[in-house]
Amino acid sequence: MEEKQIPGMSVAISVDGKHYIYHYGVQSKQSSVPVSDETLFEIGSLSKTFTATLAAYAQNQGKLDFSQKVSHYLPELKGSAFDQVTVMNLATHTSGLSLFVPDSITNSAELIRYYQQWKPTKAIGQYRSYSNLGVGLLGIVTAKQLKMPFEQAMEKIDVACTWIKTYLYSCA
């Protein structure tokens, strides 16, 4: 931790159904508050992997089809560019959506209006462009098809537990 200037971290290990959680360091470089069970860590783009895994789960349950157009699942987007964008385009960053949500958007209704008016600048499915907006929309579609809020779906389905033998390490 010292070598990489990491102020704090938590490690969770599950063995034979028993869970062990260890905390090290402090919550931030500006704080002396120790890391605890209540500490929230930003996971950044790892959430995209969880979203895609949840979408794959929904497809395996017959509730989502990656080849279907987004507007099929979100009728409020019928008549928009999303008549041409597939769920797979969202999952593979080939929808043409931008990286970030515009700063002017502050709520869900404004986000839907943005999606309704959005026009791609390149051919859909032809170019890969990393997109928080696309994966966010994938989460919206998936949650709708699972008939529960995204956060509840993540907890109920417990996507992370499907990775029981997965080890994640980053030295970034």
C-alpha positions in Angstrom: 0.0 0.0 0.0 2.8 2.4 0.9 4.7 1.8 -2.4 1.6 2.6 -4.5 0.4 5.3 -2.1 -2.9 3.6 -1.4 -4.4 5.1 1.7 -6.7 2.2 2.6 -8.3 -0.9 1.4 -10.6 -3.8 2.3 -10.0 -7.5 1.4 -12.8 -10.0 1.4 -12.1 -13.7 1.3 -14.8 -16.5 1.2 -13.7 -20.1 2.0 -16.1 -22.9 2.3 -19.1 -20.6 2.9 -17.2 -18.5 5.6 -16.5 -14.9 4.9 -13.5 -13.0 6.2 -13.1 -9.3 5.8 -10.0 -7.3 6.6 -9.5 -3.6 6.6 -6.3 -1.7 6.3 -5.4 2.0 6.4 -7.6 5.1 6.2 -10.4 6.2 4.0 -8.5 8.9 2.1 -5.2 10.7 2.1 -6.9 13.7 3.6 -8.6 11.7 6.4 -7.5 9.8 9.5 -10.8 7.9 9.6 -9.9 4.2 9.4 -11.4 1.9 6.7 -14.3 -0.1 8.1 -17.3 -2.2 7.1 -19.1 1.1 6.4 -16.5 2.6 4.0 -17.7 3.1 0.5 -15.1 2.6 -2.3 -15.5 3.8 -5.8 -15.2 0.8 -8.1 -15.1 2.8 -11.4 -15.5 0.9 -14.5 -15.7 -2.5 -12.7 -19.4 -1.6 -12.4 -19.6 -2.0 -16.2 -18.6 -5.7 -15.8 -21.3 -6.2 -13.2 -23.9 -4.5 -15.4 -23.0 -6.7 -18.4 -23.0 -9.8 -16.1 -26.5 -8.8 -14.9 -27.6 -8.4 -18.5 -26.2 -11.8 -19.4 -28.1 -13.2 -16.5 -31.3 -11.6 -17.7 -30.7 -13.1 -21.2 -30.1 -16.5 -19.7 -33.4 -16.2 -17.9 -35.2 -15.4 -21.2 -36.0 -11.8 -20.1 -33.6 -10.0 -22.4 -32.4 -10.6 -26.0 -29.0 -9.0 -26.9 -30.0 -8.9 -30.6 -33.2 -6.9 -29.9 -33.4 -3.2 -30.5 -33.3 -1.0 -27.4 -36.6 0.7 -28.4 -38.3 -2.7 -28.2 -37.7 -2.6 -24.4 -38.1 1.1 -23.9 -41.2 2.3 -25.8 -40.4 5.9 -24.9 -37.4 5.6 -27.3 -39.5 4.3 -30.3 -39.0 6.6 -33.3 -35.5 7.5 -32.1 -32.0 6.3 -33.1 -32.6 3.5 -30.6 -34.8 1.8 -33.2 -31.4 0.8 -34.7 -29.3 0.3 -31.6 -29.3 -3.3 -30.2 -28.7 -4.3 -26.6 -25.5 -5.9 -27.8 -24.4 -2.5 -29.2 -24.8 -1.1 -25.6 -22.9 -4.0 -24.1 -20.0 -3.8 -26.6 -19.6 0.0 -26.7 -20.7 0.1 -30.4 -23.8 2.2 -30.0 -22.1 5.5 -30.8 -23.2 7.0 -27.5 -20.6 9.3 -25.9 -18.4 8.6 -22.9 -20.2 10.9 -20.4 -23.7 12.1 -19.6 -23.8 15.8 -20.5 -23.5 18.1 -17.4 -26.9 19.7 -18.1 -28.7 16.4 -17.3 -29.6 16.2 -13.7 -32.4 13.6 -13.5 -33.9 10.5 -15.1 -36.5 12.5 -17.2 -33.9 14.7 -18.7 -31.8 11.6 -19.5 -34.6 10.0 -21.4 -35.2 13.2 -23.3 -31.5 13.2 -24.2 -31.8 9.6 -25.4 -34.9 10.5 -27.4 -33.1 13.3 -29.3 -29.7 11.7 -29.6 -28.3 11.2 -33.1 -25.3 9.0 -33.8 -22.3 10.6 -35.5 -21.0 7.3 -36.9 -22.6 4.2 -38.2 -24.1 2.2 -35.3 -22.3 -1.1 -34.7 -19.2 -0.1 -36.8 -17.1 1.7 -34.3 -16.1 1.0 -30.7 -16.2 4.0 -28.4 -16.1 3.6 -24.6 -19.4 4.8 -23.3 -20.7 5.3 -19.8 -24.0 6.4 -21.3 -24.3 3.1 -23.2 -23.7 0.9 -20.3 -26.0 3.0 -18.2 -28.7 2.5 -20.7 -27.9 -1.3 -20.6 -28.5 -1.2 -16.9 -31.9 0.6 -17.4 -33.1 -1.9 -20.0 -31.9 -4.9 -17.9 -33.5 -3.6 -14.7 -36.8 -3.0 -16.5 -36.8 -6.6 -17.9 -36.0 -8.0 -14.5 -38.9 -5.9 -13.2 -37.0 -4.3 -10.3 -34.7 -1.3 -9.7 -31.1 -1.8 -10.9 -29.7 -1.7 -7.3 -32.2 -4.3 -6.1 -31.4 -6.5 -9.1 -27.7 -6.4 -8.3 -28.4 -7.3 -4.7 -31.0 -10.0 -5.4 -29.1 -11.7 -8.2 -25.8 -11.1 -6.4 -23.7 -10.9 -9.5 -20.5 -10.7 -7.4 -21.1 -14.1 -5.9 -21.0 -15.7 -9.3 -17.3 -14.8 -9.4 -16.6 -16.8 -6.2 -13.2 -18.0 -7.6 -12.3 -14.7 -9.2 -9.3 -12.7 -8.1 -9.2 -9.0 -9.1 -6.0 -7.1 -8.7 -5.1 -3.6 -10.0 -1.9 -1.7 -9.4 -3.3 1.5 -11.0 
